[in-house]
Every structure is written in C-alpha cells, then in structure tokens.
Amino acid sequence: MPKDEFATIRAYYNTDKPNVIGSPGSTNGLTPVYQGDGQFTMVEREGRHCWLVAASKPGSANFFYVAVPDAFRPKVGQTLEIDLAYFDEGNSTVELNYDSTDVSQLLGGAYKVCPYVLHRQNSRQWRLARFYVNDAGFGHSENNSSDFRFQSDDDDLLISGVEAQRVGH
C-alpha cells in the first residue's frame, strides 16, 4: 500500500529529529562505541567530564567512534554539521571520517575523510570544532556498526561532547 511505503520512508529518513547529542554520562541519540582501535576512558579535565582517547605509540592513529540512531539518518544530499567539543592540547590534527554515500571512497564510502581538518594549537582551553558533510550515509558501516569517528594522531584527544545536527532542516 502507498500509505505503508510513505510510513517506511518517513521512518528511514526521519526529518523530525533535528539533532543528536552525546556527552560523558548522558546521551541524546549519539553513542560512543568502545572497540578495538577505538578505546577510551572517562576522566575530568579543567572541571569537565570527558572521554579520553589516549595517544598510542608515535605515528599511530587513535580513534573515537560514534553511532547515530537510524531515526537520524540524513536524506541524500542533506548537509550535516558535526560539532566536537575538545580540549585543545598538543599540536597534532583531528580528522573526521564518516560513513558516506560516496562509493568511490575507501570501503564503499564507509571511511570518507571530511575535507576540514582540525589543527590543534595547544592553547590548553576547551574549544569547539565544526565539520560539515553533505553526503553522510550513516548506514553503520564503520567498525562495530558506528557511523563516524574522530581520528587523532600523536596526542591525547579529550572530548566533552559531540553533536550532529541537520543544517537547514
């Protein structure tokens, strides 16, 4: 029945949920995924509870994986803003790798690299970084059924919150 088709489409591409948020001890849609190459602990830094993704040996990448609920899956071509609240310590970079609809990318788009790269300045202050993507697929194609990850090289990564929101919903 056409009525059922539209209900399925609305459920798959839910436009009623404008954002999802996750922070240590509280999630509103975003869930950190602890697994293999994406391990973290909870600590406190400068008065904030945060996830600590500890630096491994020099030259090795460290990952923080995040899962998004199906109800937040974006429409094709919809722009998303992904915000990272982080402690600016060290001088290395942080990249966003996300499950995209771009099948020409690594593993059919599962680990597309966002063009914006965060360059830390070692200010030792809490900061906010914004990443924009317009081809997110969020089909749970990254490790352990996650949808995106932050990649940090050489320095610890401290995260007090992550938010994904629709732009112009």
DSSP file with accessible surface (Angstrom, degrees, kcal/mol):
  #  RESIDUE AA STRUCTURE BP1 BP2  ACC     N-H-->O    O-->H-N    N-H-->O    O-->H-N    TCO  KAPPA ALPHA  PHI   PSI    X-CA   Y-CA   Z-CA
    1    1 A M     >        0   0  168      0, 0.0     4,-1.8     0, 0.0     3,-0.4   0.000 360.0 360.0 360.0 140.5    0.0    0.0    0.0
    2    2 A P  H  >  +     0   0   89      0, 0.0     4,-2.3     0, 0.0     5,-0.2   0.870 360.0  59.7 -58.4 -36.5    1.2    3.5   -0.8
    3    3 A K  H  > S+     0   0  165      1,-0.2     4,-1.8     2,-0.2     5,-0.1   0.926 106.7  46.7 -58.3 -43.5    0.4    4.6    2.8
    4    4 A D  H  > S+     0   0   92     -3,-0.4     4,-2.3     2,-0.2    -1,-0.2   0.871 108.4  56.1 -67.4 -37.2    2.8    2.0    4.2
    5    5 A E  H  X S+     0   0  122     -4,-1.8     4,-2.4     1,-0.2    -2,-0.2   0.935 108.7  46.6 -59.5 -46.0    5.5    3.0    1.7
    6    6 A F  H  X S+     0   0  117     -4,-2.3     4,-2.7     2,-0.2     5,-0.2   0.880 110.0  53.3 -66.5 -36.3    5.4    6.6    2.9
    7    7 A A  H  X S+     0   0   44     -4,-1.8     4,-2.3    -5,-0.2    -1,-0.2   0.919 110.0  48.9 -63.8 -39.8    5.5    5.5    6.5
    8    8 A T  H  X S+     0   0   96     -4,-2.3     4,-2.3     2,-0.2    -2,-0.2   0.931 111.7  48.3 -64.6 -44.3    8.6    3.4    5.8
    9    9 A I  H  X S+     0   0   89     -4,-2.4     4,-2.8     1,-0.2    -2,-0.2   0.933 112.0  49.1 -62.3 -45.1   10.3    6.3    4.0
   10   10 A R  H  < S+     0   0  158     -4,-2.7    -1,-0.2     1,-0.2    -2,-0.2   0.902 112.3  48.6 -62.3 -39.2    9.5    8.7    6.9
   11   11 A A  H >< S+     0   0   69     -4,-2.3     3,-0.6    -5,-0.2    -1,-0.2   0.895 114.7  45.2 -67.8 -37.4   10.8    6.2    9.4
   12   12 A Y  H 3< S+     0   0   96     -4,-2.3     2,-0.4     1,-0.3    -2,-0.2   0.890 124.9  31.5 -74.7 -39.6   14.0    5.7    7.4
   13   13 A Y  T 3< S-     0   0   70     -4,-2.8     2,-0.6    -5,-0.2    -1,-0.3  -0.607  82.4-173.4-116.7  68.3   14.6    9.4    6.8
   14   14 A N    <   +     0   0   40     -3,-0.6     3,-0.4    -2,-0.4    -3,-0.1  -0.509  11.4 178.5 -69.8 113.6   13.2   10.9    9.9
   15   15 A T        +     0   0   59     -2,-0.6    -1,-0.2     1,-0.2    57,-0.1   0.423  67.3  80.2 -95.5   0.8   13.2   14.7    9.5
   16   16 A D  S    S+     0   0  136      1,-0.1    -1,-0.2    55,-0.1    56,-0.1   0.666  78.9  72.7 -78.9 -18.3   11.6   15.4   12.8
   17   17 A K        +     0   0   61     -3,-0.4    -1,-0.1    54,-0.3   149,-0.1  -0.818  59.1 180.0-102.0  99.4   14.8   14.9   14.8
   18   18 A P        +     0   0   47      0, 0.0   148,-2.7     0, 0.0     2,-0.3   0.748  63.8   6.6 -74.9 -22.7   17.0   18.0   14.0
   19   19 A N  E     -A  165   0A  43    146,-0.2     2,-0.3     2,-0.0   146,-0.2  -0.993  53.0-152.7-155.4 160.6   19.9   17.0   16.2
   20   20 A V  E     -A  164   0A   0    144,-2.5   144,-2.6    -2,-0.3     2,-0.3  -0.985  19.4-166.7-134.9 144.3   21.5   14.2   18.3
   21   21 A I  E     -Ac 163  29A  59      7,-2.2     7,-3.5    -2,-0.3     9,-1.4  -0.954   9.6-174.4-134.3 150.1   23.9   14.8   21.1
   22   22 A G  E     +AB 162  27A   1    140,-2.6   140,-2.7    -2,-0.3     5,-0.2  -0.994  11.5 158.6-145.1 137.9   26.3   12.7   23.2
   23   23 A S  E >   - B   0  26A  36      3,-2.8     3,-2.6    -2,-0.3   138,-0.2  -0.966  55.0 -69.1-148.2 160.4   28.5   13.6   26.2
   24   24 A P  T 3  S+     0   0   18      0, 0.0    25,-0.1     0, 0.0     3,-0.0  -0.286 121.9   6.4 -55.9 125.8   30.0   11.6   29.0
   25   25 A G  T 3  S+     0   0   79      1,-0.0     2,-0.3     0, 0.0    -3,-0.0   0.373 127.0  64.3  85.7  -6.3   27.3   10.2   31.3
   26   26 A S  E <   -B   23   0A  71     -3,-2.6    -3,-2.8     2,-0.0     2,-0.4  -0.945  55.2-178.6-153.2 126.4   24.5   11.4   29.0
   27   27 A T  E     -B   22   0A  78     -2,-0.3    -5,-0.2    -5,-0.2     4,-0.1  -0.985  13.3-177.9-127.4 140.8   23.4   10.6   25.5
   28   28 A N  E    S-B   21   0A  87     -7,-3.5    -7,-2.2    -2,-0.4     3,-0.1  -0.579  86.4 -40.9-127.7  61.4   20.6   12.0   23.5
   29   29 A G  B    S+c   21   0A  21     -9,-0.2     2,-0.4     1,-0.2    -7,-0.2  -0.213 117.1  92.5 113.0 -42.9   21.0   10.0   20.4
   30   30 A L        -     0   0    2     -9,-1.4    -1,-0.2   132,-0.2    -7,-0.2  -0.741  53.5-169.9 -89.7 134.5   24.8    9.8   19.9
   31   31 A T  E     -H   67   0B  71     36,-2.1    36,-2.9    -2,-0.4     2,-0.1  -0.979  19.5-131.4-126.0 123.6   26.5    6.8   21.4
   32   32 A P  E     -H   66   0B  28      0, 0.0     2,-0.6     0, 0.0    34,-0.3  -0.486  21.9-141.4 -68.9 144.2   30.3    6.4   21.7
   33   33 A V  E     -H   65   0B  15     32,-2.4    32,-0.7    -2,-0.1     2,-0.6  -0.936   8.7-157.9-115.3 112.4   31.4    3.0   20.5
   34   34 A Y        +     0   0  126     -2,-0.6     2,-0.3    30,-0.1     5,-0.2  -0.793  38.1 127.2 -90.1 118.5   34.2    1.3   22.5
   35   35 A Q  B >   -L   38   0C  35      3,-1.7     3,-3.8    -2,-0.6    30,-0.1  -0.983  65.2 -49.5-165.8 161.2   36.0   -1.2   20.4
   36   36 A G  T 3  S+     0   0   55     -2,-0.3     3,-0.2     1,-0.3    -1,-0.1   0.457 129.4  13.9   7.5 -90.8   39.4   -2.5   19.1
   37   37 A D  T 3  S+     0   0   69      1,-0.2    26,-1.1    25,-0.1    -1,-0.3   0.308 123.8  66.9 -91.2  13.2   41.1    0.6   17.7
   38   38 A G  B <   +L   35   0C   0     -3,-3.8    -3,-1.7    24,-0.1     2,-0.3  -0.569  65.7 150.8-131.4  69.2   38.6    3.0   19.4
   39   39 A Q        +     0   0  102     -5,-0.2     2,-0.3    -3,-0.2    15,-0.3  -0.785  12.6 165.3-104.6 147.5   39.2    2.7   23.1
   40   40 A F        -     0   0   30     -2,-0.3     2,-0.3    13,-0.2    13,-0.2  -0.959  21.0-149.7-151.1 163.8   38.6    5.5   25.6
   41   41 A T  E     -D   52   0A  78     11,-1.8    11,-3.3    -2,-0.3     2,-0.5  -0.861  27.0-111.1-128.3 167.0   38.2    6.2   29.3
   42   42 A M  E     +D   51   0A 107     -2,-0.3     2,-0.3     9,-0.2     9,-0.2  -0.897  46.8 154.5-103.3 131.2   36.2    8.8   31.2
   43   43 A V  E     -D   50   0A  46      7,-2.6     7,-2.9    -2,-0.5     2,-0.4  -0.824  39.4-113.2-139.2 178.1   38.2   11.4   33.1
   44   44 A E  E     +D   49   0A 121     -2,-0.3     2,-0.4     5,-0.2     5,-0.2  -0.975  30.0 176.8-120.5 136.5   37.8   15.0   34.3
   45   45 A R  E >   -D   48   0A  62      3,-2.6     3,-1.8    -2,-0.4    -2,-0.0  -0.982  69.1 -14.2-140.9 126.6   39.8   17.9   32.8
   46   46 A E  T 3  S-     0   0  124     -2,-0.4    80,-0.1     1,-0.3     3,-0.1   0.870 130.5 -49.3  50.4  42.3   39.5   21.6   33.7
   47   47 A G  T 3  S+     0   0   61      1,-0.2     2,-0.4     0, 0.0    -1,-0.3   0.516 116.7 107.2  81.1   5.2   36.2   20.9   35.6
   48   48 A R  E <   -D   45   0A 112     -3,-1.8    -3,-2.6     2,-0.0     2,-0.3  -0.945  67.6-127.4-119.5 140.9   34.6   18.9   32.8
   49   49 A H  E     +D   44   0A 121     -2,-0.4     2,-0.3    -5,-0.2    -5,-0.2  -0.614  45.4 164.5 -75.9 139.0   33.8   15.2   32.4
   50   50 A C  E     -D   43   0A   0     -7,-2.9    -7,-2.6    -2,-0.3     2,-0.5  -0.975  42.2-105.4-153.0 164.1   35.2   14.0   29.2
   51   51 A W  E     -DE  42 159A  10    108,-3.1   108,-2.5    -2,-0.3     2,-0.6  -0.815  32.6-150.2 -90.7 134.0   36.2   11.0   27.1
   52   52 A L  E     -DE  41 158A  29    -11,-3.3   -11,-1.8    -2,-0.5     2,-0.8  -0.935  10.8-169.5-108.9 118.7   40.0   10.4   26.9
   53   53 A V  E     - E   0 157A   3    104,-3.1   104,-2.5    -2,-0.6   -13,-0.2  -0.927  27.1-142.4-103.0 100.6   41.3    8.8   23.7
   54   54 A A        -     0   0   56     -2,-0.8     2,-0.1   -15,-0.3   -15,-0.1  -0.436  13.6-111.5 -72.1 140.1   44.9    8.2   24.8
   55   55 A A        -     0   0   33     -2,-0.1   101,-0.1    99,-0.1    -1,-0.1  -0.433  32.6-157.0 -66.2 137.4   47.7    8.6   22.3
   56   56 A S        -     0   0   59      1,-0.3     3,-0.1     4,-0.3     4,-0.1  -0.139  50.2 -31.5 -95.9-155.3   49.3    5.3   21.4
   57   57 A K  S >  S-     0   0  151      1,-0.1     3,-2.0    -2,-0.1    -1,-0.3  -0.192  85.8 -81.0 -61.9 149.1   52.8    4.9   20.0
   58   58 A P  T 3  S+     0   0  120      0, 0.0    -1,-0.1     0, 0.0     3,-0.1  -0.196 118.1  24.2 -52.8 136.8   54.1    7.8   17.8
   59   59 A G  T 3  S+     0   0   69      1,-0.3     2,-0.3    -3,-0.1    -2,-0.1   0.381  97.6 115.0  87.8  -3.9   52.8    7.7   14.3
   60   60 A S    <   -     0   0   31     -3,-2.0    94,-1.0    -4,-0.1    -4,-0.3  -0.782  63.7-124.4-100.3 144.8   49.8    5.6   15.2
   61   61 A A  E     - I   0 153B  35     -2,-0.3     2,-0.4    92,-0.2    92,-0.2  -0.587  16.0-154.5 -86.1 148.1   46.2    6.8   14.8
   62   62 A N  E     - I   0 152B  10     90,-2.7    90,-2.7    -2,-0.2     2,-0.4  -0.965  14.4-156.5-119.6 140.2   43.7    6.9   17.7
   63   63 A F  E     - I   0 151B  20    -26,-1.1     2,-0.5    -2,-0.4    88,-0.2  -0.915  19.5-164.4-125.5 148.1   40.0    6.8   17.0
   64   64 A F  E     - I   0 150B   1     86,-1.9    86,-2.0    -2,-0.4     2,-0.3  -0.963  24.2-157.5-126.1 107.1   36.8    7.8   18.8
   65   65 A Y  E     -HI  33 149B   0    -32,-0.7   -32,-2.4    -2,-0.5     2,-0.4  -0.637   7.5-167.2 -90.2 146.9   33.8    6.0   17.1
   66   66 A V  E     -HI  32 148B   4     82,-2.9    81,-3.0    -2,-0.3    82,-1.7  -0.996   8.4-151.0-135.9 137.0   30.2    7.3   17.3
   67   67 A A  E     -H   31   0B  21    -36,-2.9   -36,-2.1    -2,-0.4    79,-0.1  -0.860   9.0-155.4-107.1 142.5   26.9    5.6   16.4
   68   68 A V        -     0   0    4     -2,-0.4   -38,-0.1   -38,-0.2     5,-0.1  -0.926  25.1-109.9-114.7 138.2   23.9    7.5   15.2
   69   69 A P    >   -     0   0   44      0, 0.0     3,-2.1     0, 0.0     4,-0.4  -0.334  26.0-117.2 -66.8 150.8   20.3    6.2   15.6
   70   70 A D  G >  S+     0   0   92      1,-0.3     3,-1.6     2,-0.2   -56,-0.4   0.831 112.1  67.9 -55.3 -33.0   18.5    5.2   12.4
   71   71 A A  G 3  S+     0   0   35      1,-0.3   -54,-0.3   -58,-0.1    -1,-0.3   0.696  99.4  50.8 -63.9 -16.7   15.9    7.9   13.1
   72   72 A F  G <  S+     0   0    0     -3,-2.1    -1,-0.3   -43,-0.1    -2,-0.2   0.476  74.7 134.5 -98.8  -2.3   18.6   10.5   12.4
   73   73 A R    <   -     0   0   46     -3,-1.6    65,-0.1    -4,-0.4   -59,-0.1  -0.209  56.6-124.0 -50.9 125.0   19.8    9.0    9.1
   74   74 A P        -     0   0    4      0, 0.0     2,-0.1     0, 0.0    -1,-0.1  -0.320  17.0-107.7 -75.9 156.2   20.1   12.0    6.7
   75   75 A K    >   -     0   0  102      1,-0.1     3,-2.1   -62,-0.1    61,-0.1  -0.412  54.6 -78.2 -70.8 157.0   18.4   12.4    3.4
   76   76 A V  T 3  S+     0   0  117      1,-0.3    -1,-0.1    -2,-0.1    59,-0.1  -0.360 119.3   8.8 -59.0 127.8   20.6   12.1    0.3
   77   77 A G  T 3  S+     0   0   51     57,-0.3    -1,-0.3     1,-0.3     2,-0.2   0.370  91.3 142.9  82.7  -3.4   22.5   15.4   -0.1
   78   78 A Q    <   -     0   0   30     -3,-2.1    58,-0.5    58,-0.2     2,-0.3  -0.496  50.0-125.4 -73.2 135.0   21.4   16.9    3.2
   79   79 A T        -     0   0   50     88,-0.4    88,-2.5    -2,-0.2     2,-0.4  -0.649  25.9-166.7 -83.3 134.3   24.1   18.9    4.9
   80   80 A L  E     -GF 133 166A   0     53,-3.2    53,-2.2    -2,-0.3     2,-0.5  -0.934  12.9-147.8-118.0 144.8   25.0   17.9    8.5
   81   81 A E  E     -GF 132 165A  21     84,-2.8    84,-2.5    -2,-0.4     2,-0.6  -0.961  12.8-165.5-107.8 125.8   27.1   19.9   11.0
   82   82 A I  E     -GF 131 164A   0     49,-3.3    49,-2.5    -2,-0.5     2,-0.4  -0.963   7.9-160.7-115.6 115.8   29.1   17.7   13.3
   83   83 A D  E     -GF 130 163A   7     80,-3.2    80,-1.9    -2,-0.6     2,-0.5  -0.812   6.2-164.3-101.5 139.6   30.4   19.6   16.4
   84   84 A L  E     -GF 129 162A   0     45,-2.6    45,-2.5    -2,-0.4     2,-0.7  -0.981   6.6-158.6-123.9 115.3   33.3   18.4   18.5
   85   85 A A  E     +GF 128 161A  19     76,-2.8    75,-2.2    -2,-0.5    76,-1.1  -0.873  34.1 163.2 -91.7 115.7   33.8   19.9   22.0
   86   86 A Y  E     -GF 127 159A  13     41,-2.3    41,-3.1    -2,-0.7     2,-0.6  -0.909  45.4-111.6-136.4 158.4   37.5   19.1   22.7
   87   87 A F  E     -G  126   0A   1     71,-2.0     2,-1.5    -2,-0.3    71,-0.5  -0.833  34.2-132.3 -92.1 121.4   40.4   20.2   25.0
   88   88 A D        +     0   0    2     37,-2.8    36,-3.0    -2,-0.6    37,-0.4  -0.601  51.8 141.4 -80.4  89.2   43.0   21.9   22.8
   89   89 A E        +     0   0   38     -2,-1.5     3,-0.2    67,-0.2     2,-0.1  -0.999  48.3  12.4-134.0 131.2   46.1   20.2   24.0
   90   90 A G  S    S-     0   0    9     -2,-0.4    32,-1.0     1,-0.1    33,-0.1  -0.349  78.2 -98.2  94.8-179.5   49.0   19.2   21.8
   91   91 A N  S    S+     0   0  115     30,-0.2    -1,-0.1    -2,-0.1    63,-0.1   0.264  78.5 109.1-124.6   9.2   49.8   20.2   18.2
   92   92 A S        -     0   0   14     -3,-0.2    28,-2.0     1,-0.1     2,-0.2  -0.204  66.1-103.1 -83.3 179.2   48.5   17.3   16.2
   93   93 A T  E     -J  119   0B  34     26,-0.2    60,-1.1    60,-0.1     2,-0.4  -0.574  17.2-148.4-100.4 162.6   45.5   17.2   13.9
   94   94 A V  E     -JK 118 152B   0     24,-2.1    24,-2.5    -2,-0.2     2,-0.3  -0.997  17.2-169.2-130.1 127.2   42.0   15.7   14.3
   95   95 A E  E     -JK 117 151B  46     56,-2.4    56,-3.0    -2,-0.4     2,-0.5  -0.850  17.8-134.7-113.6 153.3   40.1   14.4   11.3
   96   96 A L  E     - K   0 150B   0     20,-0.5    18,-3.0    -2,-0.3     2,-0.5  -0.936  19.0-172.6-104.8 122.8   36.5   13.3   10.9
   97   97 A N  E     -JK 113 149B   2     52,-2.8    52,-2.8    -2,-0.5     2,-0.3  -0.976  15.9-178.6-110.0 131.6   36.0   10.1    9.0
   98   98 A Y  E     -JK 112 148B   5     14,-2.6    14,-1.8    -2,-0.5     2,-0.8  -0.943  37.7-105.2-137.8 154.7   32.3    9.3    8.2
   99   99 A D        +     0   0    7     48,-2.8    38,-3.3    -2,-0.3    39,-1.8  -0.661  55.3 179.5 -75.6 108.5   30.1    6.7    6.7
  100  100 A S  B     -M  136   0D   6      9,-3.4    36,-0.3    -2,-0.8    39,-0.1  -0.562  44.8-122.3-110.8 174.2   29.2    8.4    3.4
  101  101 A T  S    S+     0   0   70     34,-2.7     2,-1.3    -2,-0.2    35,-0.1   0.374  81.2 108.9 -92.8   1.9   27.2    7.7    0.3
  102  102 A D    >   -     0   0   42     33,-0.4     3,-1.9     7,-0.2    -2,-0.2  -0.649  47.9-174.9 -83.8  92.5   30.3    8.2   -1.9
  103  103 A V  T 3  S+     0   0  118     -2,-1.3     5,-0.4     1,-0.3     6,-0.2   0.610  75.2  72.5 -69.2 -10.3   31.0    4.6   -3.0
  104  104 A S  T 3  S+     0   0   96      4,-0.2    -1,-0.3     3,-0.1     3,-0.1   0.618  86.6  86.1 -77.8  -9.2   34.3    5.7   -4.7
  105  105 A Q  S X> S-     0   0   72     -3,-1.9     3,-1.1     1,-0.2     4,-0.8  -0.316  99.6 -54.2 -87.0 171.8   35.8    6.2   -1.2
  106  106 A L  H >>>S-     0   0  110      1,-0.2     5,-1.2     2,-0.2     3,-0.9  -0.120 122.6  -1.2 -47.5 130.7   37.5    3.6    1.0
  107  107 A L  H >45S-     0   0  131      1,-0.3     3,-0.9     2,-0.2    -1,-0.2   0.881 136.7 -51.1  51.0  46.7   35.4    0.5    1.6
  108  108 A G  H <45S-     0   0   43     -3,-1.1    -1,-0.3    -5,-0.4    -2,-0.2   0.755 110.4 -48.8  68.7  24.5   32.5    1.8   -0.4
  109  109 A G  H X<5S+     0   0    0     -3,-0.9    -9,-3.4    -4,-0.8     3,-1.0   0.438 103.1 125.8  98.2   1.2   32.4    5.2    1.4
  110  110 A A  T <<5S+     0   0    4     -3,-0.9    -3,-0.2    -4,-0.7    -2,-0.1   0.789  81.9  30.4 -65.7 -26.0   32.5    3.8    5.0
  111  111 A Y  T 3 <S+     0   0   18     -5,-1.2    -1,-0.3   -12,-0.1    -5,-0.2  -0.256  77.1 163.9-130.3  47.5   35.5    5.9    5.9
  112  112 A K  E <   -J   98   0B  38    -14,-1.8   -14,-2.6    -3,-1.0     2,-0.5  -0.419  35.4-128.5 -67.1 139.7   35.4    9.1    3.9
  113  113 A V  E     -J   97   0B  66    -16,-0.2   -16,-0.2    -2,-0.1    -1,-0.1  -0.786  17.0-126.6 -93.2 126.0   37.6   11.9    5.2
  114  114 A C  E     -     0   0B   2    -18,-3.0   -18,-0.2    -2,-0.5    19,-0.1  -0.468  18.1-128.4 -66.0 138.8   36.0   15.3    5.8
  115  115 A P  E    S+     0   0B 118      0, 0.0     2,-0.4     0, 0.0    -1,-0.1   0.835  88.8  82.8 -62.7 -30.5   37.9   18.0    3.9
  116  116 A Y  E     -     0   0B 106     16,-0.2   -20,-0.5   -20,-0.0     2,-0.4  -0.594  63.9-168.8 -77.0 130.7   38.2   20.1    7.1
  117  117 A V  E     -J   95   0B  35     -2,-0.4     2,-0.5   -22,-0.1   -22,-0.2  -0.982  18.2-131.7-121.0 130.2   41.0   19.1    9.4
  118  118 A L  E     -J   94   0B   6    -24,-2.5   -24,-2.1    -2,-0.4     2,-0.7  -0.697  16.4-160.6 -81.8 124.6   41.3   20.5   12.9
  119  119 A H  E     -J   93   0B 115     -2,-0.5   -26,-0.2   -26,-0.2   -27,-0.1  -0.932  16.0-139.0-106.9 110.1   44.8   21.7   13.7
  120  120 A R        -     0   0    4    -28,-2.0   -32,-0.0    -2,-0.7   -30,-0.0  -0.383  12.8-164.1 -71.1 148.1   45.3   21.9   17.5
  121  121 A Q        -     0   0  136     -2,-0.1   -30,-0.2     0, 0.0    -1,-0.1   0.286  35.6-120.1-115.1   3.4   47.1   24.9   18.9
  122  122 A N        +     0   0   71    -32,-1.0   -33,-0.2   -30,-0.1   -31,-0.1   0.844  61.4 146.5  58.5  38.9   48.0   23.7   22.4
  123  123 A S        -     0   0   38      2,-0.2   -34,-0.2   -33,-0.1    -1,-0.1   0.634  55.0-134.6 -77.0 -14.7   46.0   26.6   24.0
  124  124 A R        +     0   0  116    -36,-3.0     2,-0.3     1,-0.2   -35,-0.2   0.856  66.4 114.9  58.4  40.3   45.0   24.3   26.9
  125  125 A Q  S    S-     0   0  109    -37,-0.4   -37,-2.8   -39,-0.0     2,-0.3  -0.933  76.1 -97.5-131.9 158.3   41.4   25.5   26.7
  126  126 A W  E     +G   87   0A  39     -2,-0.3     2,-0.3   -39,-0.2   -39,-0.2  -0.588  50.9 176.7 -75.3 134.7   38.1   23.9   25.8
  127  127 A R  E     -G   86   0A 103    -41,-3.1   -41,-2.3    -2,-0.3     2,-0.4  -0.870  26.5-130.1-134.2 168.6   37.2   24.6   22.1
  128  128 A L  E     -G   85   0A  90     -2,-0.3     2,-0.4   -43,-0.2   -43,-0.2  -0.987  17.4-167.4-125.4 128.6   34.5   23.7   19.6
  129  129 A A  E     -G   84   0A   2    -45,-2.5   -45,-2.6    -2,-0.4     2,-0.5  -0.923   7.7-152.9-113.1 142.9   35.3   22.4   16.1
  130  130 A R  E     -G   83   0A 118     -2,-0.4     2,-0.4   -47,-0.2   -47,-0.2  -0.971   9.1-173.0-120.9 129.3   32.7   22.2   13.4
  131  131 A F  E     -G   82   0A   0    -49,-2.5   -49,-3.3    -2,-0.5     2,-0.4  -0.949   8.6-156.6-117.3 136.9   32.7   19.8   10.5
  132  132 A Y  E     +G   81   0A 114     -2,-0.4     2,-0.3   -51,-0.2   -16,-0.2  -0.954  14.3 173.5-117.7 133.2   30.2   19.9    7.6
  133  133 A V  E     -G   80   0A   5    -53,-2.2   -53,-3.2    -2,-0.4     3,-0.1  -0.983  17.7-175.3-134.8 146.3   29.3   17.0    5.4
  134  134 A N  S    S+     0   0   95     -2,-0.3   -57,-0.3   -55,-0.2   -55,-0.1   0.252  81.1  52.9-125.1  13.1   26.7   16.7    2.7
  135  135 A D        +     0   0   20    -59,-0.1   -34,-2.7   -58,-0.1   -33,-0.4  -0.023  67.4 150.5-137.1  33.3   26.9   13.1    1.7
  136  136 A A  B     +M  100   0D   4    -58,-0.5   -36,-0.3   -36,-0.3   -58,-0.2  -0.455  18.3 178.3 -68.1 135.7   26.6   11.2    5.0
  137  137 A G        -     0   0    7    -38,-3.3   -37,-0.2    10,-0.2    -1,-0.2   0.735  11.5-166.0-103.7 -37.7   25.0    7.8    4.7
  138  138 A F        +     0   0    2    -39,-1.8     9,-0.1     9,-0.3   -38,-0.1   0.911  31.2 148.8  47.6  52.7   25.2    6.7    8.4
  139  139 A G  S    S-     0   0   26      8,-0.1    -1,-0.1   -39,-0.1     8,-0.1   0.086  70.7-105.1 -99.1  20.2   24.5    3.1    7.5
  140  140 A H  S    S+     0   0   58      1,-0.1     5,-0.2   -41,-0.1     7,-0.2   0.853  75.7 141.6  62.3  38.1   26.5    1.8   10.4
  141  141 A S        +     0   0   68      4,-0.2     6,-0.2     6,-0.1   -31,-0.1   0.531  40.6  85.7 -91.5  -7.9   29.3    0.7    8.1
  142  142 A E  B >> S-N  146   0E   6      4,-2.2     3,-1.2     1,-0.2     4,-0.6  -0.319  99.5 -49.6 -85.5 177.7   32.3    1.7   10.3
  143  143 A N  G >4 S+     0   0   58      1,-0.2     3,-1.2     2,-0.2    -1,-0.2  -0.114 126.3   3.7 -50.6 138.1   33.8   -0.6   12.9
  144  144 A N  G 34 S-     0   0  106      1,-0.3    -1,-0.2    -3,-0.1    -3,-0.1   0.837 131.8 -62.4  53.6  37.9   31.3   -2.2   15.3
  145  145 A S  G <4 S+     0   0   76     -3,-1.2    -1,-0.3    -5,-0.2    -2,-0.2   0.763  94.3 149.0  63.5  31.7   28.4   -0.6   13.5
  146  146 A S  B <<  -N  142   0E   0     -3,-1.2    -4,-2.2    -4,-0.6   -79,-0.3  -0.414  42.1-147.8 -89.3 171.3   29.4    3.0   14.1
  147  147 A D  S    S+     0   0    0    -81,-3.0   -48,-2.8     1,-0.4     2,-0.3   0.648  70.9   1.6-115.5 -26.8   28.7    5.9   11.7
  148  148 A F  E     -IK  66  98B   0    -82,-1.7   -82,-2.9   -50,-0.2    -1,-0.4  -0.980  57.7-162.0-155.1 166.1   31.6    8.3   12.1
  149  149 A R  E     -IK  65  97B  28    -52,-2.8   -52,-2.8    -2,-0.3     2,-0.5  -0.993  18.6-130.1-148.6 152.6   34.9    8.6   14.0
  150  150 A F  E     -IK  64  96B   0    -86,-2.0   -86,-1.9    -2,-0.3     2,-0.5  -0.915  24.3-153.1-102.3 132.5   37.4   11.3   15.0
  151  151 A Q  E     -IK  63  95B  32    -56,-3.0   -56,-2.4    -2,-0.5     2,-0.4  -0.931  13.6-178.0-110.9 126.3   41.0   10.4   14.2
  152  152 A S  E     -IK  62  94B   0    -90,-2.7   -90,-2.7    -2,-0.5     2,-0.4  -0.968  10.3-153.8-122.9 140.0   43.8   11.9   16.3
  153  153 A D  E     -I   61   0B  39    -60,-1.1     2,-1.0    -2,-0.4   -92,-0.2  -0.939  66.1 -16.5-116.3 134.9   47.5   11.3   15.7
  154  154 A D  S    S+     0   0   83    -94,-1.0     2,-0.3    -2,-0.4   -99,-0.1   0.050 113.9  72.9  73.5 -28.9   50.3   11.5   18.3
  155  155 A D  S    S-     0   0   45     -2,-1.0   -99,-0.1   -62,-0.2   -93,-0.1  -0.890  86.8 -98.4-118.4 154.1   48.4   13.4   21.1
  156  156 A D        -     0   0   60     -2,-0.3     2,-0.5  -101,-0.1   -67,-0.2  -0.313  34.4-142.7 -58.9 149.2   45.7   12.5   23.6
  157  157 A L  E     -E   53   0A   0   -104,-2.5  -104,-3.1    -5,-0.1     2,-0.5  -0.982  13.4-167.5-120.1 119.9   42.2   13.6   22.5
  158  158 A L  E     -E   52   0A   1     -2,-0.5   -71,-2.0   -71,-0.5     2,-0.5  -0.948   7.0-173.4-109.6 124.3   39.8   14.8   25.2
  159  159 A I  E     +EF  51  86A   0   -108,-2.5  -108,-3.1    -2,-0.5   -73,-0.2  -0.969  19.6 176.9-124.2 124.1   36.2   15.1   24.2
  160  160 A S  E    S-     0   0A  19    -75,-2.2     2,-0.3    -2,-0.5   -74,-0.2   0.559  72.2  -9.9-100.4 -10.5   33.4   16.7   26.4
  161  161 A G  E     - F   0  85A  13    -76,-1.1   -76,-2.8  -138,-0.2     2,-0.4  -0.920  49.1-153.9-178.6 156.1   30.7   16.4   23.8
  162  162 A V  E     -AF  22  84A   6   -140,-2.7  -140,-2.6    -2,-0.3     2,-0.4  -0.996  14.9-176.8-137.6 138.5   29.6   15.6   20.2
  163  163 A E  E     -AF  21  83A  46    -80,-1.9   -80,-3.2    -2,-0.4     2,-0.4  -1.000  10.1-166.2-137.3 138.7   26.6   16.9   18.4
  164  164 A A  E     +AF  20  82A   0   -144,-2.6  -144,-2.5    -2,-0.4     2,-0.3  -0.992  19.6 172.6-120.1 129.9   25.3   16.2   14.9
  165  165 A Q  E     -AF  19  81A  52    -84,-2.5   -84,-2.8    -2,-0.4     2,-0.3  -0.990  34.1-111.6-140.1 150.2   22.6   18.5   13.5
  166  166 A R  E     - F   0  80A   5   -148,-2.7     2,-0.5    -2,-0.3     3,-0.5  -0.590  29.0-138.4 -76.3 137.7   20.8   19.0   10.3
  167  167 A V  S    S-     0   0   61    -88,-2.5   -88,-0.4    -2,-0.3    -1,-0.0  -0.862  84.4  -1.1 -98.5 125.6   21.6   22.3    8.5
  168  168 A G              0   0   82     -2,-0.5    -1,-0.2     1,-0.1   -89,-0.0   0.875 360.0 360.0  66.8  36.0   18.6   24.0    7.0
  169  169 A H              0   0  141     -3,-0.5    -1,-0.1  -151,-0.1    -2,-0.1   0.761 360.0 360.0 -71.7 360.0   16.2   21.2    8.1
